Amino acid sequence: MFQASLTVDRDFAIAPLDRRVFGVFVEHMGRCVYTGIYEPGHPSADEQGFRQDVIELTRELGATIVRYPGGNFMSGYNWEDGVGPKDQRPTRLDLAWFSTETNQVGTNEFVDWCRKVGISPMYGVNLGTRGPDEARHYIEYCNHPGGTTLSQQRQAHGYAQPHDVKLWCLGNEMDGPWQICRKTAEEYGRIALETGKLMKMVDPTIELAACGSSAHDMPTYGHWEETVLEHCFEVADYISLHTYFSKYNNHAAMARASTEAADYRSTGEYLAQVETTGQFIEEIVAVADAVAARKHSAKRIHLSFDEWNVWYRARHGEHLRPTGWPVAPRLLEEVYTMEDALLVGGVLTTLINHADRVKIACMAQLVNVIGPIMTEPGGAAWRQTIFHPFAQAAKWGRGTVLKPVLRSPGYAHATLGELPYLVASVVDDAETGTTALFVLNRHLSEPMDLQVALRGLGADRLLVESLTLHHANLEAINTASAPANVAPQSLDGVQLDGEALRATLPPASWNVIVTRSAGRAASSAPPITA
Ligand code: AHR
């Protein structure tokens, strides 16, 4: 057992937590849409063909927004293909994923799905094969109340009221060589500006996310964001970040799906991606603010971390490029371990701790394709290991993020120096007096004796929830036949004494501890409120 401490003070607020950081992503690829969210004929399918078992699990996951329809798919998509009578919709080749797209789900059905789940859509426009003209038509179709050909077309399709989609992506990963109609930063910056300008003319209430680099290690990283924002600063509200976490040391090992131990990161190195994610965020904030400074602007571009997850196993060969142009092939069907759940939990704490600038984040994706939910066609739906930290953080992450002051022994990392075993974030909801702690113990063999000081948060605390996600085997997974092999368990023995809390956290565990001050009045809110 080792000792660690965490001090929080209600006056040391970082920012209100934007609940849109608990977003997910549904792309037309693999089995995310077809046999994921949509499967007419499935025993749980509703009248529209949506799987209600998946709807239930998405609600339980607590996702607040959902990015759609891609991804790389977006850069070749004609939104017109996916509206109107289903039997008249074209079948197309999807060049992003070498698949056949039947267009049986499109803009209107997806809005219906969102309403059923109780989640907000974040749509994207195609800035690969298309541009400003289609984008202005798309937003007019979706958001204009009526009286124009496009809004009347939506009405004729059965949607009298505008969809009122508030959040839009200006394309996807336009820096990537794999992208359909990749662009240089100059080309993309210009088209993003002009497209965004037209979209906001049609509907000034929308918010726009411009494409940042598709990964931190892209050769144009940094310069890309700077150039793009120089062009489209006036219309962009967010710049996007994308990250897929890997156990491999390098891309070459991942591409050949190496099984050599030397090609893998140790668990400690793997979990250090919690810190590199924080650095990534801080670098993009610095670039965005440098552009603002050059423009003498007080405007702040916020961050939309709209693709993130673990993805390294299903990242070669047929996982990426199926043969024969199949419909809904099995692509990127990563099976997640306990170790992955630890990293996902740790990354969530980093996103939360950067609440001052990260306003949107989307776990990529939702179902089957690198998803927290898995399904079998005609069969079960179940929670992958990574489902659990997300669901707990989304359930309890409400209010103001407080700065976590940590004391913890640590371990040596080759490039990052000493890293604490303890990783934490704290969110306090002044309205209810509820304070949630999300805590990762990165020590692989020793429990943590954690002492927490909750200053100014009310001494009359009650324990509301205490759960630990832990498994003796870091390789443990959930399957259709063993869906709860990795699942949160009760964290026993949490002690509360006035403002002091003490808990013993298992080795290699992600934990949530929630307390409530019954007497703390809503009127005594901390200085920064949502
Ligand atoms: O999520 C899978 C793919 O990863 C997305 O389509 C793309 O945006 C990213 O490269």
Residues whose N, C-alpha, C, O or C-beta is under 5 A from the ligand:
A	BS01	AHR	G71 N72 F73 E173 A364
